[in-house]
Amino acid sequence: MNYLIINEQHNLFLQQEQILKNFDEVEIIKVPAAGWTLEKLKNFEVDNKLQSRDTVIFASPIPFLIKELTSQLVCPDMSGDNVGLKYNVLVFHNDKRDKLELPNGKIINRVSAEGWMLV
């Protein structure tokens, strides 16, 4: 199974949607606009059902959850040796920025709609 974690106020760019079509099935997990409490993040339910070859994709950054899931990636065997990854954690990344002039004349940079990749 594949899980997409996204803030309920965020939308995917068209290119991100196209990338997700490479996955057979994606369950969307919407994060409330106000976020989750640390306690909720510590008891994140997806972690209990993640299996080998599952993938968690972050479209919205949830720093603590990224930390927790990546810290639990490696599956040790009985001797304590690392034998492989329990599941995959990917994040959408984009190096490109577009300059945008606001009505007040201020120029800001925002993430481009093009140039997305999963890393």
Backbone hydrogen bonds, N-H to C=O, Kabsch-Sander energy under -0.5 kcal/mol:
donor,donor_aa,acceptor,acceptor_aa,energy
2,N,25,E,-0.7
3,Y,55,T,-3.0
4,L,27,E,-2.6
5,I,3,Y,-0.5
5,I,57,I,-3.2
6,I,4,L,-0.6
6,I,29,I,-2.3
8,E,31,V,-3.2
10,H,7,N,-2.1
17,E,13,F,-2.2
18,Q,14,L,-2.2
19,I,15,Q,-2.0
20,L,16,Q,-2.1
21,K,17,E,-0.9
21,K,18,Q,-0.7
22,N,19,I,-1.8
23,F,20,L,-1.8
27,E,2,N,-3.4
28,I,26,V,-0.6
29,I,4,L,-3.5
30,K,28,I,-0.6
31,V,6,I,-2.5
35,G,32,P,-2.2
41,L,37,T,-2.3
42,K,38,L,-2.3
43,N,39,E,-1.2
44,F,41,L,-1.4
47,D,44,F,-0.7
48,N,44,F,-0.5
48,N,45,E,-0.7
49,K,45,E,-0.6
49,K,46,V,-1.3
50,L,46,V,-1.0
54,D,51,Q,-2.4
55,T,1,M,-1.7
56,V,88,N,-2.7
57,I,3,Y,-3.6
57,I,55,T,-0.5
58,F,56,V,-0.5
58,F,90,L,-2.6
59,A,5,I,-2.8
59,A,57,I,-0.7
60,S,5,I,-1.5
66,I,62,I,-2.5
67,K,63,P,-2.5
68,E,64,F,-2.8
69,L,65,L,-2.7
70,T,66,I,-2.4
71,S,67,K,-2.0
72,Q,68,E,-0.9
72,Q,69,L,-0.5
73,L,70,T,-1.0
75,C,84,G,-3.3
77,D,81,D,-3.0
80,G,77,D,-1.9
83,V,75,C,-2.3
86,K,73,L,-4.0
88,N,54,D,-2.8
90,L,56,V,-3.1
92,F,58,F,-2.2
93,H,117,M,-2.8
98,D,110,R,-3.3
100,L,108,I,-3.0
102,L,100,L,-0.6
102,L,106,K,-3.4
105,G,102,L,-2.5
108,I,100,L,-2.9
108,I,106,K,-0.5
110,R,98,D,-2.4
112,S,96,K,-1.9
117,M,93,H,-1.9
119,V,91,V,-2.4
119,V,117,M,-0.5
